[in-house]
Amino acid sequence: MVYRGLPKTRAGLGVERKSLEGSDDTSADGGSLDGFRRGWRWKRVAGKCPTRPHAPAREIQAAGEEMRVAGVWLGFFLQSLLNHYGKHLGLDSKRIPGNSAVTQFAEALAQAWKEYNNPRALVMFVVQTEERNMYDQHWLSTALKERYPFESFQRAPMYFPQLYNTYDVTTIRKTLAEIDAEGKLLPDGTLTVGGQPVAVIYFRAGYAPTDYPSESEWRARLLMEQSSAVKCPSISYHLAGTKKIQQELAKPNVLERFLENKDDIGKLRKCFAGLWSLDDSNIIKEAIERPEVFVMKPQREGGGNNIYGDDVRETLLRLQKEGTEEDAAYILMQRIFPNVSPTFLMREGICYKDHAISELGIYGAYLRNKEKVIINDQCGHLMRTKVSSSNEGGVAAGFAVLDSIYLT
């Protein structure tokens, strides 16, 4: 609810206003589908917060992801695998929670396609040139094709009702460069790629600077944002998911602008780790003296981008010396120390025992058409596990593995 309200905030949080308002003149309001994942680590070791040394252990939000929503099929598949092999291992099937991530997110995409109200239009996956996670994406396409042929369409015009009875949700995959080369914006705001109208744009690329090596990719992004296609996510929601906004939301009296219930506000605040901007001189001094209890985070998604330990001190000292605006690209976050568990891991065919920590990601989907909210649901989960000695946690980046849940 808080993140959903950010792109419409006119008074602004200060930091995001320029970024979010900048999209108003260029982004058509064709509706927005926000697929997201919130990562949680639980039972933090007490006494590790630099500003609250006696804080009790609790669940803490570790990260959020507004783009990609990667792993929806992989998480579902792993849970199914546990169900299958659990019978042979003597596991209680009642302790294995269901995971409907792929079907629920496919339904969200299908509902967005339906809202667009053009049976000829496609769902377009925006992908990277050298895509490594294509199987997760292909299974989502398959789920759309198999589960949602839409036998009827309530808003079907009288002059071609049969089209709505025979057409199903078709997907295509295009890179940003291909969209620039093949895309056109029609006078009514319709985006066509290769001559085919696009109803929904699902971004599985476009979240990293390396995705924009030339002006071609930037032209493609602008073209899509100017279109009436449903974006997942729109540029506003993409910006709302940055670390800087997460840090701004943690400031006193900010949540009150989006929520009225004081109990709900209190519950949310208990889930926040310490978050600070680099214009807080007291926190900067603390982080230089005790870098081991902080993490520096840039405005990036995926693993391998955060700064830990002595590198925090060195980076802060360098930024102070240079005196540039580069420090605005980072936030400081309280380092989370979750409980560690003994775990058996398999790497390159070798099984070994190590200490590991896990992060539970909760998927969600929020679909609106102007002011009408169509979907606002939790959509399954993803469990990731890594060895406790590893700072980073991205699966695609090679730091973590996908895992499954068994309730005890």
URSULGI-V807762 format. One record per helix or strand of 2 or more residues. SS is the DSSP state (H for helix, E for strand). FROM is the first residue (numbers start at 1). LEN is the number of residues. If there is no record, write none. Layout:
ss->SS from->FROM len->LEN
ss->SS from->FROM len->LEN
This chain:
ss->H from->2 len->5
ss->H from->17 len->5
ss->E from->32 len->10
ss->E from->60 len->6
ss->H from->72 len->18
ss->H from->93 len->3
ss->H from->101 len->16
ss->E from->122 len->5
ss->H from->134 len->14
ss->H from->158 len->9
ss->E from->171 len->4
ss->H from->176 len->7
ss->E from->183 len->3
ss->E from->191 len->3
ss->E from->196 len->8
ss->H from->209 len->3
ss->H from->215 len->12
ss->E from->230 len->3
ss->H from->235 len->6
ss->H from->243 len->7
ss->H from->255 len->3
ss->H from->262 len->10
ss->E from->275 len->3
ss->H from->281 len->9
ss->H from->291 len->3
ss->E from->294 len->5
ss->H from->310 len->13
ss->H from->325 len->5
ss->E from->330 len->5
ss->E from->341 len->7
ss->E from->350 len->20
ss->E from->372 len->16
ss->E from->401 len->3
